[in-house]
Amino acid sequence: MHELKTIYPYVIKSLEAISVPNWDTKSITDASGLLRYLQSPQFVASFVISEHMLSYTKQLSKKL
């Protein structure tokens, strides 16, 4: 989770760069769809909640 959080801004910038008319239609469509999904409130909320919940699991796993 930490890795995704670290690279998230770079993934967004990359998808934005691919979403311009300089690319082929399929790449633009795929990048635009993925960009909308990754920026959606549902994804962001799920990610934040998952990260928070897994932080407890990580600590518990280390103790076990």
Backbone torsions as a table, in degrees:
resi	resn	phi	psi	omega
1	MET	NA	-40.2	-179.2
2	HIS	-62.4	-37.0	-179.2
3	GLU	-64.3	-43.5	178.8
4	LEU	-63.7	-40.6	178.9
5	LYS	-62.0	-37.0	-179.7
6	THR	-68.9	-42.5	-175.8
7	ILE	-92.5	-5.1	-177.2
8	TYR	-49.8	-49.9	-179.1
9	PRO	-61.6	-33.7	-179.9
10	TYR	-73.1	-35.7	176.3
11	VAL	-64.4	-44.5	179.3
12	ILE	-60.8	-46.9	179.6
13	LYS	-62.4	-39.6	179.3
14	SER	-64.8	-45.0	179.2
15	LEU	-65.3	-36.6	176.3
16	GLU	-63.3	-40.0	179.7
17	ALA	-66.0	-34.5	-179.8
18	ILE	-79.6	-19.7	-177.0
19	SER	-80.4	9.7	179.6
20	VAL	-99.4	160.6	-174.8
21	PRO	-62.0	-3.8	-179.9
22	ASN	-72.8	-11.5	-176.4
23	TRP	-104.3	169.3	177.3
24	ASP	-71.6	160.2	-173.5
25	THR	-58.1	-44.1	-178.7
26	LYS	-63.0	-43.8	179.4
27	SER	-62.6	-42.4	179.6
28	ILE	-63.4	-45.5	-179.4
29	THR	-63.4	-47.5	-180.0
30	ASP	-62.8	-46.2	-179.1
31	ALA	-64.4	-41.7	-180.0
32	SER	-64.1	-42.1	178.8
33	GLY	-64.7	-44.8	179.4
34	LEU	-66.3	-38.2	177.8
35	LEU	-62.0	-45.9	178.0
36	ARG	-59.9	-42.4	-179.3
37	TYR	-64.5	-47.0	-177.5
38	LEU	-68.3	-21.4	178.7
39	GLN	-99.7	0.2	-178.4
40	SER	-70.9	148.3	177.8
41	PRO	-58.7	-34.1	180.0
42	GLN	-64.0	-44.5	-179.7
43	PHE	-66.8	-47.2	-177.4
44	VAL	-61.1	-45.5	179.1
45	ALA	-63.0	-44.8	178.8
46	SER	-61.0	-41.3	-179.5
47	PHE	-64.7	-46.6	-178.8
48	VAL	-63.6	-44.6	179.6
49	ILE	-64.7	-44.5	179.4
50	SER	-61.6	-44.2	179.2
51	GLU	-60.4	-43.6	179.7
52	HIS	-63.3	-46.7	-178.9
53	MET	-65.7	-41.4	-178.5
54	LEU	-70.7	-21.5	177.2
55	SER	-64.0	-34.8	175.9
56	TYR	-69.7	-41.9	-179.6
57	THR	-63.0	-40.0	180.0
58	LYS	-61.6	-47.2	179.5
59	GLN	-63.2	-41.6	178.7
60	LEU	-64.8	-42.4	178.5
61	SER	-61.9	-39.3	178.3
62	LYS	-64.0	-38.6	-179.3
63	LYS	-71.2	-31.5	179.9
64	LEU	-77.3	NA	NA
